[in-house]
Amino acid sequence: MTVDAVVTWLNRVLPRPLDPVRSIKVKLGVLLVTSGAAGLGYFWYAIGWLPPMTSATAIGLALLTSQVLAHGMTSPLREMTAAAGAMARGDYSRRVRATSRDEVGELATAFNKMAEDLAAADQRRRELIANVSHELRTPIASLQGVLENLVDGVATPDPATLRTTLAQTERLGNLVADLLDLSRLDAGVVPLRREPIELAGFLDEVVEHAAATAVGVGRKVRFRIAPLPAPLTIRADPGRLHQVFANLLDNAARHSPSGGTVLVTAERRENLVAFEVSDEGEGIPGAERSRVFERFTRGAPSRGGSTGLGLAIARWVVQLHGGSIAVLDPASAAGGCRIQVTLPLDEESP
């Protein structure tokens, strides 16, 4: 049996009599008083012994008692030291037994929470690498196949072949741009250039751009803006806010049936503006609604080669503006997807 195994077994079986005490200072006081009382009690009991032998025995007993009591106080610290060493080697599975109710127990609980967060972050990192590799491999393989056919003379550089090559190149460009945006957002280096935005004109521009994009890729989808009940103005970064709605409208168009309608609404709710983008597609199951804003997560298989990063970017930008984004229940029994964005309203708005 190794030394680590022996220490682990001792930590598991030895009692911790001072765990209910909430303060380590009180623990130290109890430790000293108990140790002194144990030594003094033995001295009184053995007063008939020679003083040197009695004193040495009392001191030894006091030290033994202090070691037994102090073991439970310091074992979480030793466990944390061992777990930290394991984390340095990439093992995030170690946890500390947090039964104490004092500051050391709180530290052990915080350490376990940190270990869980690090394990989750490491898992997300691995998934990100795997997903990025997968997303890059598909357009690169397609481009390589087309170019090899052109070089070998199997295919001719006709407009259809060039359009296929251009589409894959655009997909690669979109993926790289999305990854760069997420990298900047994670690093907190995305400045917001806020300015007053009149929503009626802004939504017209965004929908016009989305409609042109849908026509360019052959999607037969209609876009409609519900009339605003009153003029509304918000203070936001126009470029970043345009990015949010471009992602939402593109996502709605991808999942809409041919001839379907994508509806955009906006209304004032006290000091907020609530936007909704809804489509007539298959919708998002309730169990997946909290995950669609994670990276490389899709509510359902989409058409057109989505990178799976658009909704993640939209969530980050909305949060940077102090707002929120969520998936709502369908407005009718026919189904569809409804995504709501709420943003703070400009105080100078009518």
C-alpha positions as CSV (number, residue, x, y, z in Angstrom):
1,M,0.0,0.0,0.0
2,T,1.4,3.4,-1.0
3,V,1.8,6.4,1.3
4,D,-1.0,8.3,-0.5
5,A,-3.3,5.3,-0.1
6,V,-2.6,5.2,3.7
7,V,-3.1,8.9,4.0
8,T,-6.4,8.7,2.1
9,W,-7.6,5.8,4.3
10,L,-6.7,7.7,7.5
11,N,-8.5,10.8,6.3
12,R,-11.6,8.7,5.7
13,V,-11.7,6.7,8.9
14,L,-10.3,9.1,11.6
15,P,-12.9,11.2,13.3
16,R,-13.1,15.0,13.2
17,P,-14.6,15.9,16.6
18,L,-14.2,19.7,16.0
19,D,-16.1,19.9,12.7
20,P,-19.3,21.4,14.2
21,V,-17.2,24.4,15.5
22,R,-17.6,27.3,13.0
23,S,-14.4,29.3,13.8
24,I,-10.9,28.0,13.5
25,K,-9.9,30.4,16.3
26,V,-12.3,28.7,18.6
27,K,-10.9,25.4,17.4
28,L,-7.4,26.4,18.3
29,G,-8.6,27.5,21.8
30,V,-10.4,24.1,22.3
31,L,-7.3,22.4,21.1
32,L,-5.1,24.1,23.6
33,V,-7.5,23.8,26.5
34,T,-8.3,20.2,25.8
35,S,-4.6,19.3,25.5
36,G,-3.7,21.1,28.7
37,A,-6.6,19.5,30.5
38,A,-5.6,16.1,29.3
39,G,-2.1,16.6,30.5
40,L,-3.1,18.1,33.8
41,G,-5.7,15.3,34.4
42,Y,-3.0,12.7,33.9
43,F,-0.6,14.6,36.2
44,W,-3.2,14.6,39.0
45,Y,-4.0,11.0,38.4
46,A,-0.3,9.9,38.5
47,I,0.9,12.3,41.2
48,G,2.6,9.4,43.0
49,W,5.1,9.1,40.1
50,L,8.4,10.8,40.2
51,P,7.9,14.4,38.9
52,P,10.3,14.2,35.9
53,M,8.6,11.0,34.7
54,T,5.1,12.4,35.4
55,S,5.8,15.7,33.6
56,A,7.3,14.0,30.6
57,T,4.3,11.6,30.4
58,A,1.9,14.5,30.7
59,I,3.6,16.5,28.0
60,G,3.6,13.5,25.7
61,L,-0.1,12.9,26.4
62,A,-0.8,16.5,25.6
63,L,1.1,16.4,22.4
64,L,-0.7,13.1,21.4
65,T,-4.1,14.7,22.1
66,S,-3.3,17.8,20.2
67,Q,-2.2,15.8,17.2
68,V,-5.4,13.8,17.2
69,L,-7.6,16.9,17.4
70,A,-5.5,18.9,14.9
71,H,-5.6,16.1,12.4
72,G,-9.2,16.8,11.5
73,M,-8.5,20.5,11.2
74,T,-5.6,20.2,8.8
75,S,-6.6,17.2,6.7
76,P,-8.7,19.3,4.3
77,L,-5.7,21.5,3.7
78,R,-3.6,18.4,2.9
79,E,-6.3,17.1,0.6
80,M,-6.4,20.4,-1.2
81,T,-2.7,20.3,-1.7
82,A,-2.9,16.8,-3.2
83,A,-5.8,17.8,-5.4
84,A,-4.1,20.9,-6.6
85,G,-1.1,18.8,-7.6
86,A,-3.5,16.5,-9.5
87,M,-5.1,19.5,-11.3
88,A,-1.6,20.6,-12.4
89,R,-1.3,17.3,-14.1
90,G,-4.7,17.6,-15.8
91,D,-6.8,15.5,-13.4
92,Y,-9.8,17.5,-12.3
93,S,-11.7,14.6,-10.7
94,R,-10.2,15.0,-7.2
95,R,-12.4,16.5,-4.5
96,V,-11.9,17.5,-0.9
97,R,-14.1,16.1,2.0
98,A,-15.8,19.3,3.2
99,T,-17.5,18.4,6.5
100,S,-16.1,21.1,8.6
101,R,-18.3,24.2,9.3
102,D,-15.5,26.7,9.9
103,E,-13.3,28.8,7.5
104,V,-11.4,25.7,6.4
105,G,-14.7,24.0,5.5
106,E,-15.8,27.0,3.5
107,L,-12.4,26.9,1.7
108,A,-12.8,23.2,0.9
109,T,-16.3,23.9,-0.5
110,A,-15.0,26.7,-2.6
111,F,-12.1,24.5,-3.8
112,N,-14.5,21.7,-4.9
113,K,-16.6,24.3,-6.8
114,M,-13.5,25.6,-8.5
115,A,-12.5,22.0,-9.4
116,E,-15.9,21.5,-11.0
117,D,-15.7,24.7,-12.9
118,L,-12.2,23.9,-14.2
119,A,-13.4,20.4,-15.2
120,A,-16.3,21.9,-17.1
121,A,-14.1,24.5,-18.7
122,D,-11.6,21.8,-19.8
123,Q,-14.5,19.8,-21.3
124,R,-15.7,22.8,-23.2
125,R,-12.2,23.5,-24.5
126,R,-12.0,19.9,-25.7
127,E,-15.4,20.1,-27.3
128,L,-14.5,23.5,-28.9
129,I,-11.4,22.0,-30.5
130,A,-13.3,19.0,-31.8
131,N,-16.1,21.1,-33.1
132,V,-13.9,23.6,-34.8
133,S,-11.9,20.8,-36.4
134,H,-15.1,19.2,-37.7
135,E,-16.5,22.5,-39.0
136,L,-13.2,23.3,-40.8
137,R,-12.8,19.9,-42.2
138,T,-16.0,19.9,-44.2
139,P,-15.5,23.0,-46.4
140,I,-11.8,22.3,-46.7
141,A,-12.5,18.8,-48.0
142,S,-15.1,20.1,-50.4
143,L,-12.7,22.8,-51.7
144,Q,-9.9,20.3,-52.1
145,G,-12.2,18.0,-54.1
146,V,-13.3,20.7,-56.4
147,L,-9.8,22.0,-57.0
148,E,-8.4,18.6,-57.6
149,N,-11.1,18.0,-60.2
150,L,-10.2,21.2,-61.9
151,V,-6.5,20.5,-61.8
152,D,-7.0,17.0,-63.2
153,G,-9.4,18.2,-65.9
154,V,-12.3,16.2,-64.6
155,A,-14.3,19.3,-64.1
156,T,-14.4,22.6,-65.9
157,P,-14.4,26.0,-64.2
158,D,-18.0,26.7,-65.2
159,P,-20.2,29.1,-63.1
160,A,-21.8,26.3,-61.1
161,T,-18.4,24.9,-60.0
162,L,-17.1,28.3,-59.1
163,R,-20.3,29.1,-57.1
164,T,-19.8,25.9,-55.1
165,T,-16.2,26.9,-54.4
166,L,-17.2,30.4,-53.5
167,A,-19.9,29.1,-51.1
168,Q,-17.4,26.9,-49.3
169,T,-14.9,29.8,-49.1
170,E,-17.6,32.1,-47.6
171,R,-18.4,29.4,-45.1
172,L,-14.8,29.3,-44.0
173,G,-14.7,33.0,-43.8
174,N,-17.8,33.2,-41.7
175,L,-16.5,30.5,-39.3
176,V,-13.2,32.4,-38.8
177,A,-15.0,35.7,-38.3
178,D,-17.4,34.1,-35.7
179,L,-14.5,32.6,-33.9
180,L,-12.6,35.9,-33.8
181,D,-15.7,37.6,-32.5
182,L,-16.1,35.1,-29.7
183,S,-12.4,35.4,-28.9
184,R,-12.7,39.2,-28.5
185,L,-15.9,38.8,-26.4
186,D,-14.2,36.3,-24.1
187,A,-11.2,38.6,-23.7
188,G,-13.5,41.5,-22.9
189,V,-11.9,43.7,-25.6
190,V,-15.0,44.5,-27.5
191,P,-15.8,48.2,-27.0
192,L,-19.4,49.3,-27.5
193,R,-19.9,52.5,-29.5
194,R,-23.3,53.4,-28.2
195,E,-25.4,55.9,-30.1
196,P,-29.1,56.7,-30.4
197,I,-30.8,54.2,-32.8
198,E,-34.3,54.8,-34.2
199,L,-35.8,51.3,-34.2
200,A,-38.2,51.6,-37.2
201,G,-35.4,52.5,-39.7
202,F,-33.0,50.1,-38.0
203,L,-35.3,47.1,-38.3
204,D,-36.2,48.0,-41.9
205,E,-32.4,48.0,-42.8
206,V,-31.8,44.7,-41.0
207,V,-34.8,42.9,-42.6
208,E,-33.8,44.3,-46.0
209,H,-30.3,42.9,-45.6
210,A,-31.7,39.5,-44.4
211,A,-34.1,39.3,-47.3
212,A,-31.3,40.0,-49.8
213,T,-29.1,37.3,-48.2
214,A,-32.0,34.7,-48.3
215,V,-32.6,35.4,-52.0
216,G,-28.8,35.1,-52.7
217,V,-28.7,31.6,-51.3
218,G,-32.0,30.5,-52.8
219,R,-34.3,30.6,-49.7
220,K,-37.9,31.3,-50.4
221,V,-38.8,33.0,-47.2
222,R,-40.8,36.2,-46.5
223,F,-39.8,38.7,-43.9
224,R,-42.3,41.0,-42.2
225,I,-42.1,43.7,-39.6
226,A,-45.0,44.3,-37.3
227,P,-45.8,48.1,-37.1
228,L,-44.3,49.7,-34.1
229,P,-47.0,51.1,-31.7
230,A,-44.9,54.2,-31.1
231,P,-41.5,55.7,-32.1
232,L,-38.8,54.0,-30.1
233,T,-35.1,54.9,-29.6
234,I,-32.4,53.0,-27.8
235,R,-28.8,53.7,-27.1
236,A,-26.7,50.8,-28.5
237,D,-23.8,49.9,-30.8
238,P,-25.4,49.8,-34.3
239,G,-22.9,47.4,-35.7
240,R,-23.1,44.9,-32.9
241,L,-26.9,45.1,-32.7
242,H,-27.1,44.6,-36.4
243,Q,-25.0,41.5,-35.9
244,V,-27.5,40.1,-33.4
245,F,-30.5,40.5,-35.6
246,A,-28.7,39.3,-38.7
247,N,-27.9,36.1,-36.8
248,L,-31.5,35.7,-35.5
249,L,-33.0,36.3,-38.9
250,D,-30.6,34.1,-40.7
251,N,-31.2,31.3,-38.1
252,A,-35.0,31.8,-38.6
253,A,-34.7,31.7,-42.4
254,R,-32.6,28.5,-42.3
255,H,-35.3,26.7,-40.3
256,S,-38.3,28.1,-42.0
257,P,-40.2,26.0,-44.6
258,S,-40.3,27.2,-48.2
259,G,-42.8,30.0,-48.5
260,G,-42.8,30.6,-44.7
261,T,-42.8,33.9,-43.0
262,V,-40.3,35.3,-40.5
263,L,-42.0,38.0,-38.3
264,V,-40.1,40.7,-36.4
265,T,-41.9,42.7,-33.6
266,A,-40.8,45.3,-31.1
267,E,-42.7,47.0,-28.3
268,R,-42.0,49.0,-25.2
269,R,-42.3,47.4,-21.8
270,E,-41.7,50.0,-19.0
271,N,-38.0,50.8,-19.3
272,L,-37.2,48.0,-21.8
273,V,-37.7,47.3,-25.4
274,A,-38.8,43.7,-26.2
275,F,-38.0,42.3,-29.7
276,E,-39.3,39.0,-31.0
277,V,-38.1,37.1,-34.1
278,S,-40.5,34.2,-34.9
279,D,-40.6,31.7,-37.8
280,E,-42.9,28.9,-38.9
281,G,-40.3,26.1,-38.7
282,E,-40.1,23.0,-36.6
283,G,-39.3,24.9,-33.4
284,I,-36.9,24.1,-30.5
285,P,-37.9,21.4,-28.0
286,G,-38.1,22.7,-24.4
287,A,-35.2,20.6,-23.2
288,E,-32.9,22.2,-25.7
289,R,-33.9,25.8,-25.3
290,S,-31.2,26.7,-22.7
291,R,-28.5,25.0,-24.8
292,V,-29.1,26.7,-28.2
293,F,-27.1,29.7,-27.1
294,E,-24.0,27.6,-26.4
295,R,-21.3,27.3,-29.0
296,F,-21.7,24.9,-31.8
297,T,-25.2,23.9,-30.6
298,R,-28.1,23.8,-33.0
299,G,-31.8,23.4,-32.0
300,A,-32.4,21.2,-35.1
301,P,-30.5,20.4,-38.3
302,S,-30.3,23.5,-40.4
303,R,-30.0,24.1,-44.1
304,G,-27.2,26.1,-45.6
305,G,-24.2,25.2,-43.4
306,S,-24.6,27.2,-40.2
307,T,-21.5,27.4,-38.1
308,G,-23.4,27.0,-34.8
309,L,-21.9,30.2,-33.4
310,G,-24.5,32.8,-34.4
311,L,-26.8,32.4,-31.3
312,A,-23.8,32.3,-29.0
313,I,-22.5,35.6,-30.4
314,A,-26.0,37.1,-30.2
315,R,-26.2,36.2,-26.5
316,W,-22.8,37.8,-25.7
317,V,-23.7,41.0,-27.6
318,V,-27.1,41.3,-25.9
319,Q,-25.5,40.8,-22.5
320,L,-22.9,43.4,-23.2
321,H,-25.8,45.8,-23.8
322,G,-27.3,44.9,-20.4
323,G,-30.1,42.9,-22.0
324,S,-31.3,39.3,-22.2
325,I,-32.2,36.8,-24.8
326,A,-34.4,33.7,-24.5
327,V,-36.4,31.1,-26.5
328,L,-40.2,31.5,-25.9
329,D,-43.1,29.1,-26.3
330,P,-44.7,29.2,-29.8
331,A,-47.4,31.8,-30.2
332,S,-49.8,29.2,-31.8
333,A,-50.4,25.5,-31.9
334,A,-48.8,25.4,-35.4
335,G,-45.4,25.6,-33.7
336,G,-42.4,27.6,-34.9
337,C,-39.6,29.2,-32.9
338,R,-39.8,32.5,-31.0
339,I,-36.7,34.2,-29.7
340,Q,-37.0,37.3,-27.5
341,V,-34.4,40.0,-27.0
342,T,-34.9,42.6,-24.3
343,L,-32.7,45.8,-24.2
344,P,-32.7,48.8,-22.0
345,L,-34.7,51.7,-23.4
346,D,-33.0,55.1,-24.0
347,E,-34.3,57.5,-21.3
348,E,-34.8,60.2,-23.9
349,S,-37.1,58.0,-26.0
350,P,-40.6,59.4,-26.4
